[in-house]
């Protein structure tokens, strides 16, 4: 009886933590978007600014998806090469990386709408709301994928992806300052 109760409490804590992570990511993206629009001096500048923001987010989510798809493949290949029954954790790691990569792929597609449409259009608003809901619901996959990625030994393409993420972040900061 006590064990059942402990599992239920632990499950509620994990769900709460995952919602907090998803909410934090969604809040950061929405605040950056708002800051991008609020700092623009004119409507045309705001429109151009949000298009650039959409392009940068598309790049960031695309790079994260590429890294996680690659890592998922690496983990899956290690399971096959060992020629032994896969450990539950290895299968779980591959599935988690696949889930995070799929989330980032969908997020990148949603962000590409910002790069091609006015920020006041219905399509942009629907994409923004969907993106925020996607990030909110994906806290678990994103959190776990980051932890798995930090455990795996880095490969050159993953290092290049990290460098490109830093460059994209720098480009965004430069965009906000100028």
C-alpha positions, 0 to 999 in steps of 0.5 A, spaced: 500 500 500 505 504 501 509 503 495 503 504 491 502 511 494 510 512 494 509 511 486 503 516 485 507 521 489 513 520 485 509 520 478 506 527 480 513 530 482 516 527 475 509 530 471 510 537 475 518 537 473 516 536 466 511 541 466 516 546 469 521 544 464 516 545 458 513 551 461 520 554 462 522 553 455 515 556 452 516 562 456 523 563 454 521 563 447 515 567 448 519 572 451 524 572 446 519 573 441 515 579 445 522 582 446 523 582 438 517 585 437 517 590 442 524 593 441 522 594 433 521 602 432 516 601 427 511 595 424 515 594 418 521 593 423 517 588 427 515 584 421 522 583 419 524 582 426 520 576 427 521 573 420 529 573 422 527 570 429 523 565 426 529 563 421 533 563 427 529 559 431 528 554 425 535 553 425 536 552 432 531 547 432 533 544 426 540 543 429 538 540 435 533 535 431 539 533 427 544 532 433 538 528 437 537 524 430 544 522 430 545 520 437 539 516 437 542 512 431 548 511 435 545 508 441 540 504 436 546 501 432 550 500 439 544 495 441 545 492 434 552 491 434 552 488 441 548 482 438 545 481 445 538 483 448 538 491 449 538 493 455 531 497 457 535 503 458 538 503 452 532 502 448 529 508 452 535 512 451 534 511 443 526 512 444 527 519 448 532 521 443 527 520 437 522 523 441 526 530 442 528 530 435 521 529 433 519 535 437 524 539 435 523 537 427 516 539 429 518 546 432 522 548 426 517 547 421 512 551 426 518 556 426 519 557 419 512 560 418 514 566 422 520 566 417 515 566 411 509 570 414 507 577 417 507 576 425 500 579 425 497 574 420 493 568 423 498 563 420 503 566 425 499 566 431 496 559 430 503 557 429 506 561 435 500 558 439 501 551 437 509 551 438 508 554 445 503 548 446 508 543 443 514 546 448 510 546 454 508 538 453 515 536 451 518 538 457 520 531 459 523 529 452 527 535 452 530 534 459 531 527 458 534 528 451 539 533 454 541 529 460 542 523 455 546 527 450 551 529 456 552 522 458 554 520 450 561 521 448 561 527 443 562 526 436 565 531 431 558 533 428 555 534 435 561 538 436 559 542 430 552 542 432 554 545 438 558 551 435 553 552 430 548 553 436 552 558 439 553 562 433 545 562 432 545 565 439 550 570 438 546 572 431 540 573 435 543 577 441 546 581 435 540 582 432 537 584 438 542 589 440 542 592 433 
